């Protein structure tokens, strides 16, 4: 299994810009740490791939991009974060959810809801900027295409795929293609035909990875890779950050926890790390925000 990575390039003599990612190992790490069901793995995997691709598709690359889907279905919310360093992390509100109409149908499990994209910028454009659109399908690929059209005015195609197996994650990755101004109609038609003829993103990823998906998507169009970046699943949590969350509960509730259990255990929802705090720590006032 290849290390997780992201690739950026051009196609069609520079008329298409694309970003592709293989997150198989990163998603397997998330699945193991968070004890995800196959359906939750598919949902989080698509969100993580989408976050990574959107983060690098931006002309001004944000320090961190947060993609969050909030639905009224049994899956609840799905949150994925991608940092400019290549580190990704995510969480699912109901990590053990099972599908009722197929093990990998994310749309029914999400239900109706909205897609939120938050960019945390540094430098001259420093700030936190959030935009949202309503979910159009719940399968995330269509929803991200809709988001790019509505919020970014970008004509694009979004291909996402996750393949769970009996032992873990067999493949996870995807591709965003952006048509640049001046793209010839013939090239657009060829790209559309190629995409419509794909047998399934997961099948290409599982039998040849991102290179096979790129070759099939851009068949007959000149393909060029410009840059790449390593990706890994990682978390920013530590004892002091999680202690800040606990202390925000209030003095009375913390005193009850300390008296009943002789302390408190906190579990990070992004990585599964466990931290135990004794009564003396809980009574401190050195909280920091996650």
BALUMTOR-898948 format. One record per residue (C-alpha): x, y, z; residue number from 1. Coordinates in steps of 0.5 Angstrom, whole numbers, padded with zeros to 4 digits. Example, Ala and Ser with C-alpha at 12.3 -4.5 7.8 and 13.67 -1.06 7.14 Angstrom:
<nodes>
+-------+-------+-------+------+
:  east : north :    up : roza :
+-------+-------+-------+------+
:  0025 : -0009 :  0016 :    1 :
:  0027 : -0002 :  0014 :    2 :
+-------+-------+-------+------+
</nodes>
This chain:
<nodes>
+-------+-------+-------+------+
:  east : north :    up : roza :
+-------+-------+-------+------+
:  0000 :  0000 :  0000 :    1 :
:  0003 :  0007 : -0002 :    2 :
:  0004 :  0012 :  0003 :    3 :
: -0002 :  0018 :  0003 :    4 :
:  0000 :  0023 : -0002 :    5 :
: -0003 :  0029 : -0006 :    6 :
: -0001 :  0031 : -0013 :    7 :
: -0003 :  0037 : -0017 :    8 :
: -0002 :  0038 : -0025 :    9 :
: -0005 :  0041 : -0031 :   10 :
: -0008 :  0037 : -0037 :   11 :
: -0011 :  0039 : -0044 :   12 :
: -0005 :  0043 : -0046 :   13 :
: -0006 :  0047 : -0039 :   14 :
: -0014 :  0048 : -0040 :   15 :
: -0015 :  0044 : -0034 :   16 :
: -0012 :  0044 : -0027 :   17 :
: -0013 :  0038 : -0023 :   18 :
: -0012 :  0036 : -0016 :   19 :
: -0011 :  0029 : -0014 :   20 :
: -0010 :  0025 : -0007 :   21 :
: -0009 :  0018 : -0004 :   22 :
: -0011 :  0018 :  0003 :   23 :
: -0012 :  0010 :  0004 :   24 :
: -0007 :  0010 :  0009 :   25 :
: -0009 :  0016 :  0013 :   26 :
: -0016 :  0013 :  0013 :   27 :
: -0014 :  0007 :  0015 :   28 :
: -0011 :  0010 :  0021 :   29 :
: -0017 :  0014 :  0023 :   30 :
: -0021 :  0008 :  0022 :   31 :
: -0017 :  0004 :  0027 :   32 :
: -0017 :  0010 :  0032 :   33 :
: -0024 :  0012 :  0032 :   34 :
: -0027 :  0005 :  0031 :   35 :
: -0031 :  0007 :  0025 :   36 :
: -0036 :  0002 :  0022 :   37 :
: -0036 :  0001 :  0014 :   38 :
: -0041 :  0006 :  0013 :   39 :
: -0038 :  0011 :  0018 :   40 :
: -0031 :  0010 :  0014 :   41 :
: -0034 :  0012 :  0007 :   42 :
: -0037 :  0018 :  0010 :   43 :
: -0031 :  0020 :  0013 :   44 :
: -0026 :  0018 :  0008 :   45 :
: -0030 :  0022 :  0003 :   46 :
: -0030 :  0028 :  0007 :   47 :
: -0023 :  0028 :  0008 :   48 :
: -0021 :  0027 :  0001 :   49 :
: -0026 :  0033 : -0001 :   50 :
: -0022 :  0037 :  0005 :   51 :
: -0015 :  0036 :  0002 :   52 :
: -0017 :  0037 : -0005 :   53 :
: -0021 :  0044 : -0004 :   54 :
: -0015 :  0046 :  0001 :   55 :
: -0010 :  0045 : -0005 :   56 :
: -0015 :  0048 : -0010 :   57 :
: -0015 :  0055 : -0007 :   58 :
: -0011 :  0060 : -0011 :   59 :
: -0009 :  0063 : -0004 :   60 :
: -0008 :  0056 :  0000 :   61 :
: -0011 :  0057 :  0007 :   62 :
: -0007 :  0054 :  0013 :   63 :
: -0013 :  0050 :  0015 :   64 :
: -0019 :  0048 :  0011 :   65 :
: -0025 :  0045 :  0015 :   66 :
: -0030 :  0041 :  0011 :   67 :
: -0037 :  0039 :  0015 :   68 :
: -0043 :  0036 :  0013 :   69 :
: -0049 :  0037 :  0018 :   70 :
: -0055 :  0032 :  0017 :   71 :
: -0061 :  0030 :  0020 :   72 :
: -0060 :  0022 :  0019 :   73 :
: -0057 :  0017 :  0024 :   74 :
: -0050 :  0019 :  0022 :   75 :
: -0051 :  0026 :  0024 :   76 :
: -0045 :  0030 :  0023 :   77 :
: -0038 :  0029 :  0019 :   78 :
: -0032 :  0034 :  0020 :   79 :
: -0026 :  0033 :  0016 :   80 :
: -0020 :  0038 :  0017 :   81 :
: -0014 :  0039 :  0012 :   82 :
: -0008 :  0043 :  0014 :   83 :
: -0002 :  0046 :  0009 :   84 :
:  0003 :  0042 :  0012 :   85 :
: -0001 :  0035 :  0010 :   86 :
: -0004 :  0033 :  0016 :   87 :
: -0011 :  0031 :  0016 :   88 :
: -0016 :  0029 :  0022 :   89 :
: -0023 :  0028 :  0022 :   90 :
: -0029 :  0026 :  0026 :   91 :
: -0036 :  0023 :  0026 :   92 :
: -0042 :  0024 :  0030 :   93 :
: -0044 :  0017 :  0030 :   94 :
: -0038 :  0012 :  0029 :   95 :
: -0041 :  0006 :  0029 :   96 :
: -0047 :  0007 :  0025 :   97 :
: -0050 :  0002 :  0020 :   98 :
: -0053 :  0003 :  0013 :   99 :
: -0060 :  0001 :  0012 :  100 :
: -0060 :  0001 :  0005 :  101 :
: -0053 : -0002 :  0003 :  102 :
: -0047 : -0002 :  0007 :  103 :
: -0044 :  0004 :  0004 :  104 :
: -0050 :  0009 :  0002 :  105 :
: -0048 :  0015 :  0005 :  106 :
: -0054 :  0020 :  0003 :  107 :
: -0059 :  0016 :  0007 :  108 :
: -0055 :  0016 :  0013 :  109 :
: -0054 :  0023 :  0013 :  110 :
: -0061 :  0025 :  0011 :  111 :
: -0062 :  0033 :  0009 :  112 :
: -0057 :  0038 :  0011 :  113 :
: -0052 :  0043 :  0009 :  114 :
: -0045 :  0043 :  0007 :  115 :
: -0040 :  0048 :  0011 :  116 :
: -0033 :  0050 :  0008 :  117 :
: -0029 :  0054 :  0013 :  118 :
: -0022 :  0057 :  0011 :  119 :
: -0017 :  0059 :  0016 :  120 :
: -0012 :  0064 :  0013 :  121 :
: -0006 :  0067 :  0015 :  122 :
: -0002 :  0073 :  0013 :  123 :
: -0005 :  0079 :  0010 :  124 :
: -0012 :  0076 :  0009 :  125 :
: -0012 :  0073 :  0016 :  126 :
: -0018 :  0071 :  0018 :  127 :
: -0023 :  0065 :  0019 :  128 :
: -0028 :  0065 :  0013 :  129 :
: -0034 :  0060 :  0012 :  130 :
: -0039 :  0059 :  0007 :  131 :
: -0045 :  0054 :  0006 :  132 :
: -0049 :  0050 :  0001 :  133 :
: -0055 :  0045 :  0002 :  134 :
: -0054 :  0038 :  0001 :  135 :
: -0056 :  0036 : -0006 :  136 :
: -0055 :  0029 : -0006 :  137 :
: -0051 :  0027 :  0001 :  138 :
: -0046 :  0023 : -0003 :  139 :
: -0041 :  0029 : -0002 :  140 :
: -0038 :  0028 : -0009 :  141 :
: -0044 :  0032 : -0012 :  142 :
: -0045 :  0036 : -0006 :  143 :
: -0038 :  0039 : -0007 :  144 :
: -0039 :  0040 : -0015 :  145 :
: -0045 :  0044 : -0013 :  146 :
: -0041 :  0048 : -0007 :  147 :
: -0036 :  0050 : -0012 :  148 :
: -0041 :  0052 : -0017 :  149 :
: -0045 :  0056 : -0012 :  150 :
: -0040 :  0059 : -0008 :  151 :
: -0033 :  0059 : -0012 :  152 :
: -0036 :  0060 : -0019 :  153 :
: -0032 :  0054 : -0021 :  154 :
: -0034 :  0049 : -0027 :  155 :
: -0031 :  0043 : -0024 :  156 :
: -0032 :  0035 : -0023 :  157 :
: -0031 :  0032 : -0017 :  158 :
: -0029 :  0024 : -0016 :  159 :
: -0029 :  0021 : -0009 :  160 :
: -0028 :  0014 : -0008 :  161 :
: -0027 :  0010 : -0001 :  162 :
: -0027 :  0002 : -0001 :  163 :
: -0028 : -0002 :  0006 :  164 :
: -0025 : -0009 :  0006 :  165 :
: -0026 : -0014 :  0011 :  166 :
: -0020 : -0012 :  0014 :  167 :
: -0020 : -0005 :  0014 :  168 :
: -0019 :  0000 :  0008 :  169 :
: -0018 : -0002 :  0001 :  170 :
: -0017 :  0005 : -0002 :  171 :
: -0019 :  0012 : -0001 :  172 :
: -0018 :  0018 : -0006 :  173 :
: -0021 :  0022 : -0011 :  174 :
: -0020 :  0028 : -0016 :  175 :
: -0022 :  0035 : -0017 :  176 :
: -0022 :  0038 : -0024 :  177 :
: -0023 :  0045 : -0026 :  178 :
: -0024 :  0048 : -0033 :  179 :
: -0020 :  0054 : -0034 :  180 :
: -0022 :  0060 : -0038 :  181 :
: -0022 :  0059 : -0045 :  182 :
: -0022 :  0051 : -0045 :  183 :
: -0024 :  0049 : -0052 :  184 :
: -0031 :  0045 : -0052 :  185 :
: -0028 :  0039 : -0056 :  186 :
: -0024 :  0038 : -0050 :  187 :
: -0030 :  0039 : -0045 :  188 :
: -0034 :  0034 : -0049 :  189 :
: -0028 :  0029 : -0048 :  190 :
: -0027 :  0030 : -0041 :  191 :
: -0034 :  0029 : -0040 :  192 :
: -0035 :  0023 : -0044 :  193 :
: -0029 :  0020 : -0040 :  194 :
: -0032 :  0021 : -0033 :  195 :
: -0038 :  0018 : -0035 :  196 :
: -0035 :  0012 : -0038 :  197 :
: -0031 :  0011 : -0031 :  198 :
: -0034 :  0004 : -0028 :  199 :
: -0033 :  0007 : -0021 :  200 :
: -0028 :  0011 : -0017 :  201 :
: -0026 :  0006 : -0012 :  202 :
: -0025 :  0001 : -0017 :  203 :
: -0019 :  0005 : -0021 :  204 :
: -0016 :  0007 : -0014 :  205 :
: -0016 :  0000 : -0011 :  206 :
: -0013 : -0003 : -0018 :  207 :
: -0008 :  0002 : -0020 :  208 :
: -0009 :  0008 : -0015 :  209 :
: -0009 :  0015 : -0017 :  210 :
: -0005 :  0014 : -0023 :  211 :
: -0010 :  0009 : -0026 :  212 :
: -0016 :  0014 : -0024 :  213 :
: -0012 :  0020 : -0028 :  214 :
: -0010 :  0016 : -0034 :  215 :
: -0018 :  0014 : -0035 :  216 :
: -0020 :  0021 : -0033 :  217 :
: -0016 :  0025 : -0038 :  218 :
: -0015 :  0019 : -0044 :  219 :
: -0014 :  0023 : -0050 :  220 :
: -0012 :  0029 : -0046 :  221 :
: -0005 :  0031 : -0045 :  222 :
: -0003 :  0030 : -0037 :  223 :
:  0002 :  0034 : -0033 :  224 :
:  0004 :  0033 : -0026 :  225 :
:  0007 :  0039 : -0023 :  226 :
:  0008 :  0038 : -0015 :  227 :
:  0006 :  0033 : -0010 :  228 :
:  0006 :  0033 : -0002 :  229 :
:  0006 :  0027 :  0003 :  230 :
: -0001 :  0027 :  0007 :  231 :
: -0002 :  0024 :  0014 :  232 :
: -0007 :  0023 :  0019 :  233 :
: -0005 :  0027 :  0026 :  234 :
: -0008 :  0031 :  0031 :  235 :
: -0007 :  0037 :  0035 :  236 :
: -0010 :  0035 :  0042 :  237 :
: -0006 :  0034 :  0048 :  238 :
: -0007 :  0034 :  0055 :  239 :
: -0007 :  0042 :  0056 :  240 :
: -0012 :  0043 :  0050 :  241 :
: -0017 :  0038 :  0053 :  242 :
: -0017 :  0040 :  0060 :  243 :
: -0019 :  0047 :  0057 :  244 :
: -0025 :  0043 :  0055 :  245 :
: -0027 :  0040 :  0061 :  246 :
: -0026 :  0046 :  0065 :  247 :
: -0031 :  0050 :  0061 :  248 :
: -0036 :  0045 :  0064 :  249 :
: -0036 :  0049 :  0070 :  250 :
: -0034 :  0049 :  0077 :  251 :
: -0040 :  0045 :  0080 :  252 :
: -0040 :  0039 :  0075 :  253 :
: -0032 :  0039 :  0075 :  254 :
: -0033 :  0038 :  0083 :  255 :
: -0038 :  0032 :  0082 :  256 :
: -0034 :  0029 :  0077 :  257 :
: -0028 :  0029 :  0082 :  258 :
: -0032 :  0026 :  0088 :  259 :
: -0035 :  0021 :  0084 :  260 :
: -0030 :  0018 :  0080 :  261 :
: -0023 :  0021 :  0083 :  262 :
: -0022 :  0025 :  0077 :  263 :
: -0024 :  0025 :  0070 :  264 :
: -0022 :  0021 :  0063 :  265 :
: -0023 :  0025 :  0057 :  266 :
: -0022 :  0022 :  0050 :  267 :
: -0021 :  0026 :  0044 :  268 :
: -0026 :  0025 :  0038 :  269 :
: -0021 :  0026 :  0033 :  270 :
: -0016 :  0021 :  0035 :  271 :
: -0018 :  0017 :  0040 :  272 :
: -0013 :  0019 :  0045 :  273 :
: -0015 :  0018 :  0052 :  274 :
: -0012 :  0023 :  0058 :  275 :
: -0014 :  0022 :  0065 :  276 :
: -0014 :  0028 :  0070 :  277 :
: -0014 :  0028 :  0078 :  278 :
: -0018 :  0033 :  0082 :  279 :
: -0012 :  0038 :  0083 :  280 :
: -0012 :  0038 :  0075 :  281 :
: -0019 :  0039 :  0074 :  282 :
: -0019 :  0045 :  0079 :  283 :
: -0014 :  0049 :  0076 :  284 :
: -0015 :  0055 :  0071 :  285 :
: -0010 :  0054 :  0066 :  286 :
: -0015 :  0052 :  0060 :  287 :
: -0013 :  0053 :  0053 :  288 :
: -0017 :  0052 :  0047 :  289 :
: -0017 :  0046 :  0042 :  290 :
+-------+-------+-------+------+
</nodes>
